[in-house]
């Protein structure tokens, strides 16, 4: 028998919101986590976005806030969710607002890159739920503008990414200000030793929930590659975007300027598009994402940095205008489609120069991509290219600076961490 949300004994106001959202049955992570969270158990969840993870923690926390009504503590909150990027924080807050729409609960986001004025104001009277990135939150705590000593529940979302981005210390310092007696949830897409150690230090006898390792979600995505000359990419992309059956699409480029160029090119071809990258202001990014979510923009052209957390269920296609210079970004990119149980398509445009990066991607995912050769731009030269991957930011002859800072073809763990820290700085400061 399939479980329904009603079987989970959630508050009627939540069941109403779920029905309005069109969620008919819990996703596996929801079915597994919600009962344990309602019992008050700490949970260690291994799951990535796209699995319904946000509702898996938002629903039981909202339920608890609703059935145990209490005034939110001044300058503080009842629930704190920590997330790595402001995009993700906004999405989580949005999830709480949507699911909690029939409850009178307040939700506030706290992240860097914007004035702290409104955040501090919202905090003054206390809020029920804070969704924050660690840097700015710690900043407000240090200024005595935020006091979380009355907190009831803490969620760390995408904990692996937070550690990768250098948030270990800020998290530790935030946690030191929280009551020991609290409900703690930790979600992570991967479980390296550092996360296991963090879990041990934060969680009490946690229930472990492991859902859909990335490959399972990725398995729903039909992936293929087109070998093509670099000069043909934009034209081919426009033709692909005009193919019947393509709904909304995310196009990935290596650099900000290419994102702008591609965006201008497809806009000139009559396709609605917007670019999303680290040079855009917070309000520009929000406007672009809102328009995309609302469906008034069909295509988002994004760099890797800006794309984390683009969470729009109606994305049917991901196009890689460029291969990512970091193989693991490929999986994150294509995960923008195939969400919420839907299928999706990921088409990669590979030129001779990026052929080496494709090999790294194929090594990372453990399989080769299906080659689409039946098109007018097919290039056997690109397909069989043995060119070395571009040296990013290096050599006078070839100067490619991806948004993620200077990269080398093969990254050490140290370099990856440094680049992610830079990514965070970009995200926190633009
Ligand atoms: P998340 O893993 O939280 O990023 O969720 C991915 C997407 O799944 C969200 O955008 C939700 O709209 C959708 N979703 C979450 N739970 C359900 C559900 N039970 N049924 C259908 N869609 C859902």
Boltz pocket constraint, residues with backbone or C-beta under 6 A from the ligand:
constraints:
  - pocket:
      binder: B
      contacts: [[A, 22], [A, 23], [A, 24], [A, 25], [A, 26], [A, 27], [A, 30], [A, 48], [A, 49], [A, 50], [A, 51], [A, 52], [A, 53], [A, 54], [A, 55], [A, 311], [A, 312], [A, 313], [A, 339], [A, 340]]
      max_distance: 6.0
